[in-house]
């Protein structure tokens, strides 16, 4: 009996020892190899911010302001306006221009946020600073293909040699994407210097509403009423951000006044 009792005690001790060892091992593992923390989703980049103006200057019809945000200098520009250092302003950040060079200031900015106008922070309405249009220098550019004027005489416009009509470009836009096309038409709207390029709306009398206006970007110049020949690369579903998307657009076009 004594022997049996001793054996029983030894078995109980051994089992107890094994149980503690098992618990201790699990505890050490949980401490030495913790589960990875749940990865939080990256914060969406803010489309705007507010801050005090620490520097301001006027040049080339624009007012430039510098606002310091978390130790970073951020520049923004809007059509010329009265702006005082210390003013708390709302800055729309949806229209960045990277590597922007101001010829008037003879200065290149890493990035400038262009906006239709500055709004005092207390009066700001996020999302409305652009006024529903792509704005710069007091001019506006609409993504709507019918945005051009309608008082320009489009009678008698002939197709350019080897070229296409506005309606044909719209009708074949998918297959024309990435290709150079020539179009002759009259300028019905012209905006200069928006996002570093000039915006020209050309019509030739072809097409129905919505397909009778070709938006053209160029470094070339023109004026409303000019008969021009434009040659550039067709792009489809071109998205410039901030909701400004063109179903069809001709980019980097050469612009020549037609005879």
N, C-alpha and C positions, 0 to 999 in steps of 0.2 A: 504493500500500500504506500509505504514511504517512497519507494522508487517511483510508483505511478504518480504520486503527488508532485514529486520533483519534476518529472517529465511534463506534467500538466502546466506547472508554473513556468517552465522553460518555454513551452509552446506559446503560452499567453504572452510572455515577454517578447518572444520573437515576432509574433503577429503585431503586437503594439509597436514594436520598433520599426517594422516594415511600414505600418500605417503612417507613422510620423515622418519617416523618410520620404514617403510618397508626397505628403502634404508639403514638406519643406521644399522638395524639388520643384513642385508646381509654383510655389511662392517665389522662388529665386528666378524661374523662367519669366514669370510675369513682370518681375522688376527689371531684369536684365535685357529682355527683348519685348519692350512695350509695343502694342499695336500702333501702326502709323496713325497720326491724327488725320481726321477727315480733311481733305483738301477743299478749301472754300473756292467757289467760282470766282474768277478774276473780276474785279469791279469794272463795270462799264465805264469807258472814258467819258468824262463829263463833257457835255456840249456847250457849257457856259460856266462862267464863274464871276464872282464879284470881288472887287478889291479897290484900294485907294490908288489914285494916279500919283506916281512919284516923279514922272518926267513927261513933258509934252512939247510938241513942236509942229509947226505948219510947213508944208512943202508940197508943191505941185497940185494944189487944190485939195489936199488931204490934211487931216489932223492926225498925227501919230501920238499915241500914248503908251507909256511903259507902266505896267502894273506888276508889282512883285508878289509872287504867289509861292509861299513856302520856300523863300530864298531864291526862287528862279525868276529871272526877268522875262516877262511876257509882253510882246509888242502887239498892238492892234491899231488899225487905221480905219477912218471913216471920212466921208465928205467933210470939208473944212467946217469947223464949228468952234464955239467958245468952250474952252476946257481949262480948268484951273487945277493946279497941283493940290492934292488932298481930297479931290472929289471922289466919292465912292461910286464906281461905275459898274454896270453890267456889261460883260464882254461875251459876245456870241463867238464860239470857237469852231463853227461848222465850216468855215471857208478859209482854211490855212493856205498860205502861199509860202512854200519852202524855197530858200535861196533867193528871196525877192530882192531885186536891186532897184534902188531909187536913184534915178539919174539926177534929180534935183539936189538930193542930199549927198550924192556920190558915195552911197553907203549900201552894203549888202547885208540884209538881215537873215539870220538863220531861218526864221519863220515869222510871218506877220499874219495876224488874223484880220481879214477884211470884213467889215460889217456895214450895213446901210446907215448906221448912226449909233452914237453912244447914248445909253439911257442911265440915268442915275439909279443906283441899286434900289432905292426905296420905291421907285416907280416902275421897275423892270417887270416885264411879262415874259418869262422864259418861253422861247420858241417863236416870239413875235418880232424879234429884233430885225429880222430880214424883211419884214413887211410882206411876206409871201412871195418875194421876188429875189432874184440874184442881183444884189445891188452893189454899186461901187461908183465913186466919183459923181454921185448925183444922177446916175443913169441906172436903168433897170433892164434886165434880160429875162424874158419869160421862156420857160420850156415849152409852152403851148405853141404848136406849129402854126396856129392862126393868129399869132401875136403881131405879125407885120401889118403895115398900113394897107388901106384899101383904096386910097385916092390916087394911086399911081396908074397912069395909062399903060395897059399891058397889050394893047392892040398891035398886031403886025410883028411880033418878036419871032425871029427865025431861029431854028435850031443851029447850034454851033457845028461846024464841020467835025464829023466824027464824035459828036457829043450826044447828050440825051436831054430830054425834057425833064422838068421837075417831077411831073406825074410818073414818068418812066423810072426815075430814080426811086421814088417811093414804091412803085409796083415791083421792082426787082431788087429791093434793098438787101434782102438776105443773101442773094447770090453776089451782090456787089460789095459786100463787107470786105474791107481791106484793099479794095481796088481803087485806082485813080479814075476819076470821071470828070468830064468837062460839061458844063452847063452854061447856057447864055440866058440872061434874064435881067430884070430891072430890080434895083435895090428898093425895097419897100420899108426897110428899117435898118438903122445902123447905130451900133453902140461901140464906142472906142475904149480900149484899155481895161476891159473887165477880165480879171484873172489872167492878166498878161497877154491878152489877145483882143482882136477886134471881132465883133459879132455882126454878121451881115445876113439879112433875110432877103432871099432872092425869089422872085416869081416870074413866070413867063406866060401866064394865062392858061396853063394846062392844069388838070387835076381839079378835084372837088374840095370842099372845105375839109381841112385836115390833111390833105395830100397836095396842096397847091403852093406850099411855102417850104423852101429849103433853107435851113439854118447853116451858115458857113462861118467857120472861124479862120482867121488869117492875120498876118502881120501887115497885110496890105490895107489901103484906105479906100473909102468910097463915100458917096453921099446919097441920100434918098433921091430917087429919080434917075440915077445913073444906069445906063445900059452897060452891063459888065459881062465878061466871060470869066468864070471861076473854074479852076481845075485843082482838085484836091482828093483826099482819101475818104471814102465813105465808111462811116462807122454806124453800127446799129446798137440800140439799147445802151447808149453812152450815158454813164451815170457820173455826174460831177459832185455828188453828195448833196446833203441837205434837201433831198427830195427833188432835185433838178436832174431829170433824166430825159434824154432825147431819143425817140424811137429811131430817127434817122438824122444824121448830121454829116456835113462835109468838113473835114479838119485840115488845118495847115495848107490852106488853099492859096494858089497864086491868083491874084485879082488883076484883070486888065480891062480898061475901059474899052468897050466895043464900039466900033465905028457904025 
